């Protein structure tokens, strides 16, 4: 075999020890990390309100109203222009489905549009990184899809939309079918009515023809039905901003109001994230996996805070959050990050819960990844610059 004269170049995240994580792998990790954070806040919701229907209807209504509220005529005109949608296309053809398809692909929900006609849309997904969250989120996405369709029809609800299959409910596919109510004689749906069976039969793609990754990973870019293209770099940035909005900021707007006071919310919030952190590296083999992923040299022993510090820094790099080391020794790790960068992934909806959640998560994760001697805490959470610290701490009320 002939030797290459020149190697192709690819973007990568570099760990503190020089291990390169290819851009596509970093993107996959960022997607799943957002889904994991989302899963934790839904556990908070279930503790605060155990009734499934009450929770689901509340987050569906909130996500629908937020989608409708931020989108006016100017938004729609920009949308049509950005996606190269011809002027002669009927708005009644549910052009909102195009944006829904793009959102899926940008977040590595890999699949295909089965049908896209005036009276019916069918979208099938083979993968969904959010399939770990639960059925409430599956329902919530149907409210967002309904808003997308209603926006293209002047706010008039003339679509019957059903997620008749959902990976978060155990199905092999996610499948959303939208059928025009006037064409199929269907009643208006409530927020809890979107998991039913559509009128027309669905098309089930054979397993051998399914895909594991979205277009931007398979082809390096996303292409829509009208020829508009977005690169992996563009969609990676889009994910790390908007990915936090719909699945974290939207439901948090409801979850925060479930308890009687702020202290009760924060108490349960920290307990859930603390438990998730303890379980993150509970199995011994996960420690070796993290060392391999980061490229930790054998000279770094097991009881060393730099392992956790490098893990945190690499995680933030994969999420495109700028940060830098202030200290990186066997006694202490300090990572400096701007508070607005950490909490404001989506600039329009900054969330203090990101810092609160990750502090609880990482404080407990270091105890199973490294040792119970070590703790993680955030300094300056109310200041312009925040410091993430991994060091020894003794606390007689440690959780």
N, C-alpha and C positions, 0 to 999 in steps of 0.2 A: 504494500500500500504506500502510495506517495505521501510525503510529508506536506502539510499545508505551508505555503509561504507566508500566509497572513491569517490571523484568527479574526473571526467576527467579534465585534464589541457589543456588549449588552450592559444595561444599567443594573446596579446591584446595591443592596444595603451592606455595608461593611461593619462587622462587629469590632469591638475593641481589640480583639486578638487577630484581626485580619481575615476572618472567615467571611466569604462573600455569599450573600443570600440573593439569588437572582430576583429581578424586579417582579416577575410573574409569581414567584413563591411568596415574596413580601406582600404582594397584593392579596393573594389567597389568605395569608395569615391575618391581614388587616380586616378582611371581610368577616372571617370567622370570629375574630376578637370583638367586633361590633355586635355580632349576633349573640356572643356569650354574655356581654354586658347587658344586652336587651333581655336575655333569659333570666338574669338575676333580678332585674327590676320587676319582671312579671311574677317572680316568686314573692317579692315584697307585696305586690298587688293582691295575690291570693291569700296572704296572711291577713292583710288589712280588710279585705272583703271576700269572704269565702264563697259567695253566691256567683256562679259562673255567668248567668244571664245578666246580672247587675253590672259586673265588671265589663263584660263584653259589649253590652249596649252603650255604656258610658264612653269607652275608648273609641268605639265606632263612630258615635256622634261627634266626639271631639275631632277625630282625624278627618271626618267628612267636612265639618265646618271650617277647620283650618285650611284644608285644601281649597274650598270654595272661597274663603275670605281673602286669601292672598292673591287671588287670580281674577283680574278684571279684563276689560277689553284690550288694554295695552299689553297685558301678559299674553293673551291669545294671539294678537297680531305678531308679537315677537316670536311666539312659539311657531306659528305658521312660517315665518320667515326663516328662523333658525333651522327648521327641519325641511326647508325647500318644498313645502306643500303647495301645489298649484292653486291659483285663485279659483279655478272652476270646480275644484273638489267640493262636494256637498259637506257642510259641517255635520249634517245628519248622518254621515257615514262614520261617525264616532271616531274622529281623528284623535281623540284622547287616548285611544288604544295604542297609537304610535308611541306616545310618551310613556305609557305603561310598559310597552315592550322594551323601550330603551332603558328604563329604570331597572327592569329585570336583568338585562344583559350587563349593565354597568356594575351590578352587584353580584355577578357570577351566578345568577339564576338561569341556568342553561336550558334552552328549549327552542320552541318554534311557534310561529303563528300558523295555526291550522286553517283558519278561515277569517277573512277580513272583508266583509261585504256590507251593504247598506243596512241589512236587517239582522246580521248575526256576526259575532266575533268569537273565535275560539282560540285560546292560548294554552299551550301545553309546556310544562316544565319537567325536565328530567332531574334537576338538582335544585336545592334551595339551602343555602348556608343557615337560614333561620328556621330550619325544620326541627330544631331542638327546643324552640321556645314554647310551643303549645298552641292549642286550638283558638285561644282568644286572639292571638296575633293573626292567625289565618283569617278569622272573621274581620279583624280590623282592616286588613288589606282590601277586602271586598268593598268596604265603605270608601276607601281612597280611590279604588277603581271606579266606583259609581260616580264619585265627584268628578273624575277625569272625563267621563262620558257626559255628565250633566253640564260641565263647562262648555263643551262643544255644542250644546243645544240650548244655550241661553238660560241655563239653570233648571230647565224643565226635565223632570224625572220620567223619561220614557223608555228606560232600559230595565229589563229584568236580568240581574247579574247573579250567577251562581258559581261558587267554587265547589264544583261537584266532586272533586278529588283534591286532597291536600296531603303533602308529605308530612306536615306537622300533625296530621291525624292518623298516619300510618299507611297512606296510599303510596304506590310506586311513583306516581306523578302528582304534580299540582296541575289542576285544570280549571281555568276560568272560562265560562261561556256567558256571553252577553247577547240577549235576544230582545228585539224591539217589541215592547209591550203591545203596540197597536197592530203589529203584523202577526203576533202569535196569540192575541187575546189574553194577555197576562195581567194580573192585578199588581198594584204598586206594592213594593216590598218594604218591610220594616228592617231595622238594622240586624235583627236576629234571623232573617229569612233568606240569607244569601248562601246557604250551604245545601240547597235543594238540587233536584234533578232537572236539567234543561229539557225543553220540548223535543228538539231535534237530536238524533243520535250523535255521539262523539266519535272522533277518530283516535284510536289508540296506536301510537307509533310502536312498532316492534322493538324489543329491547336491544337487538343487535344494531339498530339504527339510532339509538339514543346517544347523547353526548354527555361528557363529564364537566366540560368547561364552556363558558360563554364565548361569544365571537371574539372579544378583545384578547382572550388568551389563545384561542384556536387560530385566529387570523391576524392578530395584532391590531385590529380595529373593529369598530361596530359600523355596520352599514344599514340604513333604513330602507324602506320600500321606495323612497323617492331619490335615493342615491346619496343622501347626506352621510358623511363619515366622521367618526370620532376615534381618536387614537387611544391606545392603552394608557399613555401618559395623561391624557385629558380625563379619561374615565376614572383612573386611579385617584386623581385629585377630586373629581366629582364625588366618588364614593366616600372619601375621608371627610367630606363636608356634609353632603346631604344624607349619607348613610346613617349618621347620628341623629338627624332631624326626625325622620318618619318613625323610626323604631324605638327611639329613646325619648326625645323631647316631646313628641306627641302624646304617648301614653303617660309620661311623667306629669303632664298638665292635669291629668285626671287623678293619678295615684297620690299626688301630694295632698289632694283635698279629701282623701278617704278617712284619715284619722282625725281626731278632735283637735290635735295641736301638733305643732312642728316637732316638738321633742319626741313624741311617740313615733312619728314618721322616721326621724333620724335614728332612733334607737333600733327599730326593726330593720331599717335600711343597712345599718352597719353590721348587724348580726348576720343578715343574709350574705353580704359580701365577705364577711369574716369567715363564715363557713365555707363559702366557695373557695376562698384563698387557702384554707387548711387542706382542702381536698385536691387542690390543683396539682400537688406533687406528692401525694400520699404514698403512691406505689414506688418502691425503690428504683424500678427500671426507668422511671421518668427523669430521675436525676441524671442518669447516663445520657438519656435522649437530649436533655437540655445542654449538657456539656458538648455533645457532638454537634448540636445545632449552632452553638455559639463558637465552637472551635476552642474551648477552654484547654489550655495546655496541661499536661500531667503534673507540672510543677506547682499548679494551684491545687491545694488540698480540698477536701470536702467541706471543712468548716471555715469557709472564706467568704466574706460579704461581697467580694467582687463578682461572684457568680450571679447573685441576685441583682447587683447593680448593672451588670452587663445585660442581663435579661430585660430589665426595665428599659434601659437605654435603647436596646435593639427593638423592643416592642414599640416605643415611641417613634423610632426612625421608620418602622414599617407603616405606622399610621401618619407619617409625614408631619409629625409634631417636632419643631426645632428644639434642640436641647444640647447641653454641653456638660462635661464633667468638671466639677470644681475640685473634687478629690476622688482618688481611686487607689486605695491602699488596702492592705490586709486588715486594717483596723476600722476603716470607715470609707463609705462611698457617698459622695454628694453630687447630685445632678441638678443643674440650674435650668429652669424653664420659665418662660413668661406665662403668668397666670392666664392671661387672655388666650394665649395659644393653646394651653392645655384644656381650658373649659369651653373655649369658643370655637370648637371644630367647625360648627355651622355658625357663622358670624351673627346671623339674625337671631339666633336662639342660644346664647351661652348658658351653660349648665354647671352650677357649683357642684351638682351631684357627681360629676365626673371625678373631681378631685376627692370628694368624700368617699366615693365608692372604691376608687383605686387605692386610696390610702388604707382602707380596711382590707381590701383584697391582698395587696402586696405585703402588708404587715404580717398577715397570717401565712402567706405563701412562702416567705423566707424561712419560716419555722420548719417547714417540711422539705424545702429545697436545700437549705443549708443546715440550720440548727435553731433550736428554741432559744438559744442565747441572743439571737439577733432580732432586731425589730426594724420596721420601716415606718417613717412618719414624714409628714409634709410641714415645712416651715414657711411662714409668710403667705398663707393661703389667701389672705385679704390684701396682699401687697401686689405691686406691679410684677415683681419677680418672685418666684416660688422655688424652694429647694426641696428635692426629694432626698431623704437621708436614709441610709442603711447602716446601722451601727448597733452596738450593744446597749441595752437599756433594761433596768430592773423596775418592774411595776407590780406592786402587790395587788392590783386590780386588773391584771393582764387578761385580755380575752383572746 
